[in-house]
């Protein structure tokens, strides 16, 4: 590597850290300015945070102090690693000053840092997958400037941490292919899998993707040596160490590792009758005998009031509809452009993958198939939840499709940009929409 290339690389890294720092300042400013609790989800998670902060112990989940009013269950029955991160940062802030506003702000720092982590990892992934600088910058822009990502990065929630885990798992897989699964890469994969496991169930597709890819990659290379066995054991041991605090405790207290049956049980026992929030009387599409097609499309689905179908509303929310503690829509032209760009880019990426299938390595074929399956998994989980549990076409429930979606979009535009300078236009569009929505809606 020449001196000039080293200088260019150092300059790029310097500019990256400057950009991430500015991104951090933007999200921190949103977290500080919006000092009111960001909706029912953040309020419910703060119950767990307050319990741990004041009592210095983990809740079981059945304590009245952490149960969500009306709903009857507690977020402590589900993975709540982001709440532990929130407690840590609140304690750090309280070393200097105390107050309810600082409590809320401290609880959001973990989300801010997770969004910045997505930005950093998107840069690392882009460098490993795309040769053209314009494509690298496009992938980063699509990953961090989507309004929904900035929203999730400004308040306490589990979704942004699971998104970070998806990027970390993907980065570890790509690094493992490149470095033949050295020890640091195995540790990185274990950390990513663990963060995903104790953050959000809807992102579990990436856990399966990560574990399956690691095993298949090594089986294909026939690396059944003592070294490989030790690496597998290392990953398993690290995952058990980093996740057993939740899953083992759930089993000991409820005989329910994931906590899903416990949530349903306590919702039925303590949930509200009016409004009907008990699982047995909750007016889900399944309970009102509407078909899955009717829910997704919105056709002849009048018993649960809504504007249109689940797919359309989820797509809007995925781009961003929740600003300043209220459901607010951006101008329709923004959703239209995003819809055209993401759909055409994604289909273009799929088409190019199929066209170039024979030229792809085995690892890259498996990688791209795995990414598509994670999208299917996220959509399936959200569909199931809305149809059987609680109708809520929220974009944050499918936010884990962000990486595979933007990956294939970038693949599509990477080819198109050889003929038309579309990447630069798209980067500019993403940035301008992000800044406009930030200053107009988010703060």
SVG drawing of the C-alpha trace seen along z (x, -y; Angstrom):
<svg xmlns="http://www.w3.org/2000/svg" viewBox="-67 -22 71 55">
<polyline fill="none" stroke="black" stroke-width="0.4" points="0.0,0.0 1.5,-3.4 1.8,-6.4 -0.8,-8.3 -3.4,-5.5 -2.7,-5.3 -3.2,-9.1 -6.5,-8.8 -7.6,-6.0 -6.8,-8.0 -8.6,-11.0 -11.7,-8.9 -11.6,-7.4 -11.2,-10.9 -14.2,-12.1 -16.2,-9.1 -15.6,-9.7 -16.5,-13.4 -19.8,-12.4 -20.6,-9.9 -20.0,-12.5 -22.3,-14.9 -24.9,-12.2 -24.5,-11.5 -25.1,-15.2 -28.2,-15.2 -29.7,-12.2 -28.6,-13.4 -30.2,-16.7 -33.5,-15.0 -33.3,-12.9 -32.7,-16.0 -35.2,-18.3 -38.1,-15.8 -37.9,-15.3 -41.5,-14.0 -41.9,-10.3 -42.1,-9.1 -45.4,-7.2 -46.6,-4.1 -43.8,-1.9 -41.1,-4.0 -43.2,-4.6 -43.7,-0.8 -39.9,-0.2 -39.1,-2.9 -41.1,-0.9 -38.4,1.8 -35.6,-0.8 -36.9,-2.5 -37.2,0.8 -33.6,1.9 -32.3,-1.6 -33.8,-2.1 -33.6,1.5 -30.4,2.5 -31.7,5.9 -33.4,7.5 -37.2,7.9 -38.8,11.3 -41.5,9.7 -44.6,10.4 -44.1,7.5 -46.9,4.9 -44.3,2.1 -43.2,3.3 -46.6,4.5 -47.9,2.3 -51.3,0.7 -54.3,2.0 -52.2,4.6 -51.3,6.6 -47.9,8.0 -44.4,6.6 -41.6,6.0 -39.4,7.7 -40.9,11.0 -39.4,10.4 -35.7,9.6 -34.8,6.2 -31.1,5.8 -31.6,2.2 -33.2,1.4 -30.0,2.5 -28.0,0.3 -30.4,-2.6 -29.8,-2.0 -26.0,-2.2 -26.2,-5.5 -28.7,-7.0 -26.3,-6.0 -23.5,-7.7 -25.5,-10.9 -26.7,-10.9 -23.0,-11.1 -23.1,-14.7 -26.7,-15.8 -30.1,-14.3 -33.6,-14.8 -36.5,-13.2 -35.5,-14.9 -32.0,-13.4 -33.5,-10.1 -35.3,-10.0 -32.3,-11.4 -30.0,-8.9 -32.4,-6.1 -32.1,-7.2 -28.3,-7.3 -28.1,-3.6 -30.5,-4.1 -28.4,-7.0 -25.2,-5.0 -26.9,-2.0 -28.0,-4.1 -24.4,-5.5 -23.2,-1.9 -25.4,-1.0 -23.7,-3.9 -20.2,-2.6 -21.0,1.0 -22.8,-0.1 -19.5,-1.7 -17.5,1.4 -20.0,3.7 -20.0,1.3 -16.3,1.5 -16.3,5.3 -19.1,5.6 -19.0,2.6 -16.0,1.4 -17.4,-1.9 -17.3,-4.7 -20.7,-6.0 -22.2,-2.6 -20.6,-2.5 -21.9,-6.0 -25.4,-5.0 -25.6,-2.0 -24.5,-4.1 -27.0,-6.8 -29.9,-4.4 -29.0,-2.8 -28.8,-5.8 -30.9,-8.6 -34.1,-6.7 -36.4,-8.9 -37.6,-5.8 -34.0,-4.9 -33.4,-8.4 -36.7,-8.2 -35.7,-4.9 -32.3,-6.3 -33.8,-9.1 -35.8,-7.3 -35.7,-4.2 -36.7,-1.1 -35.6,2.4 -35.8,2.1 -32.7,0.0 -30.6,2.4 -31.9,5.4 -31.0,3.4 -27.5,2.9 -27.3,6.7 -28.3,7.4 -25.5,5.2 -23.0,6.7 -23.9,10.3 -23.7,9.4 -20.3,7.7 -19.0,10.7 -20.1,13.1 -18.4,11.0 -15.3,10.7 -15.3,14.4 -15.4,15.1 -12.4,12.8 -10.3,13.9 -11.3,17.5 -13.0,17.2 -10.1,16.1 -10.7,15.8 -11.7,12.1 -14.3,12.7 -15.8,15.6 -16.1,13.5 -17.6,10.7 -20.2,13.1 -21.0,14.4 -21.5,10.8 -23.8,9.9 -25.9,13.1 -26.2,12.4 -27.2,8.8 -29.9,9.9 -31.1,12.7 -31.7,10.4 -33.1,7.4 -36.0,8.3 -37.8,11.5 -38.7,10.0 -35.0,10.0 -34.4,13.6 -34.1,14.4 -30.6,12.9 -29.6,15.2 -30.6,18.2 -28.9,16.6 -25.7,16.0 -25.4,19.5 -26.4,21.4 -24.0,19.4 -21.1,20.0 -21.8,23.7 -22.4,24.1 -19.3,22.0 -17.1,24.3 -18.8,27.5 -18.3,26.5 -14.6,26.0 -14.5,29.3 -12.6,27.6 -13.6,30.2 -10.4,29.8 -9.9,29.4 -9.5,25.7 -13.0,25.5 -14.6,27.4 -13.0,25.0 -14.3,22.0 -17.9,23.5 -17.6,24.1 -16.3,20.5 -19.3,19.1 -21.7,21.2 -20.1,20.4 -20.0,16.7 -23.7,16.7 -24.6,18.6 -22.7,16.2 -24.2,13.1 -27.8,14.3 -28.4,16.7 -29.2,13.9 -32.5,13.6 -33.4,17.0 -32.3,19.1 -34.2,16.8 -37.3,17.0 -37.1,20.8 -36.5,20.9 -39.4,18.5 -42.0,19.3 -40.7,22.5 -41.0,20.4 -37.6,19.7 -38.8,17.1 -41.5,15.6 -44.2,15.6 -46.6,17.9 -46.0,15.9 -46.9,12.6 -50.1,14.2 -51.0,15.6 -50.5,12.3 -52.3,10.4 -55.3,12.6 -55.1,12.4 -54.5,8.7 -55.4,7.2 -58.2,4.7 -61.7,5.6 -62.6,2.1 -60.8,1.4 -60.7,5.1 -57.0,6.0 -57.2,9.5 -56.0,12.0 -59.3,13.8 -61.4,10.8 -58.9,8.6 -60.4,7.7 -57.5,9.0 -58.2,9.8 -58.2,13.5 -60.8,13.0 -63.1,11.0 -62.8,13.7 -61.1,11.6 -58.7,13.4 -55.0,12.7 -55.4,11.4 -58.0,8.9 -55.8,7.7 -52.8,7.3 -54.7,5.6 -57.4,3.8 -60.2,5.1 -63.5,5.6 -61.8,5.1 -64.1,2.7 -64.4,4.2 -61.0,2.7 -60.9,-0.9 -57.9,-1.8 -57.0,-3.8 -56.0,-0.9 -54.2,2.5 -51.4,3.7 -48.8,3.8 -49.4,0.2 -49.4,-1.1 -46.3,0.9 -44.5,-0.5 -45.4,-4.1 -44.2,-3.5 -41.0,-1.8 -40.1,-5.0 -41.2,-7.1 -44.6,-8.3 -43.9,-8.8 -42.6,-12.2 -42.6,-14.3 -44.7,-11.9 -47.5,-11.7 -48.4,-9.9 -47.6,-12.5 -47.2,-11.8 -44.6,-13.4 -45.8,-14.8 -46.9,-11.9 -44.3,-12.6 -41.6,-11.5 -43.2,-8.1 -43.8,-7.8 -40.2,-8.5 -38.9,-6.2 -41.4,-3.5 -40.3,-3.8 -36.6,-3.8 -36.6,-1.0 -38.9,1.2 -37.0,0.7 -33.6,0.9 -34.5,4.1 -36.0,5.8 -32.9,4.7 -30.6,6.2 -32.6,9.5 -32.4,9.5 -28.7,8.9 -28.2,11.6 -30.1,14.1 -28.3,13.0 -24.8,13.3 -25.6,16.4 -23.0,18.6 -20.2,16.0 -20.9,15.7 -18.9,17.7 -20.6,20.3 -20.3,18.1 -21.9,15.1 -24.7,17.2 -25.4,18.4 -25.0,14.9 -27.6,13.4 -30.1,16.2 -29.7,15.8 -30.4,12.1 -33.6,12.7 -34.7,15.3 -34.2,12.8 -36.7,10.5 -39.2,13.3 -38.7,14.0 -39.3,10.4 -42.4,10.0 -43.7,13.4 -43.3,12.4 -44.9,9.0 -47.8,10.6 -48.4,13.2 -48.3,10.6 -50.8,8.3 -53.1,11.1 -53.2,13.2 -51.9,11.0 -52.3,7.3 -53.1,5.5 -50.3,3.0 -48.8,2.3 -45.7,0.7 -42.6,0.2 -40.3,0.8 -41.5,4.4 -40.0,5.0 -37.0,2.7 -34.6,5.7 -35.3,5.9 -33.4,2.6 -30.0,4.2 -31.0,6.8 -33.4,4.3 -30.8,1.6 -28.1,4.1 -30.1,5.3 -31.1,1.8 -27.5,0.8 -26.6,3.8 -29.3,2.7 -28.2,-1.0 -24.5,0.0 -25.2,1.4 -27.5,-1.4 -25.0,-4.0 -22.6,-2.8 -24.9,-4.4 -26.7,-7.1 -25.4,-9.0 -28.2,-7.8 -26.3,-7.1 -25.3,-10.7 -29.0,-11.8 -30.2,-9.2 -27.6,-10.1 -28.7,-13.7 -32.4,-12.8 -31.9,-10.6 -29.9,-13.3 -32.3,-16.1 -35.3,-14.1 -33.6,-13.1 -32.6,-16.7 -36.0,-18.1 -37.9,-15.5 -35.5,-16.0 -35.9,-19.8 -39.5,-19.9 -40.9,-17.0 -38.5,-15.3 -37.3,-18.3"/>
</svg>
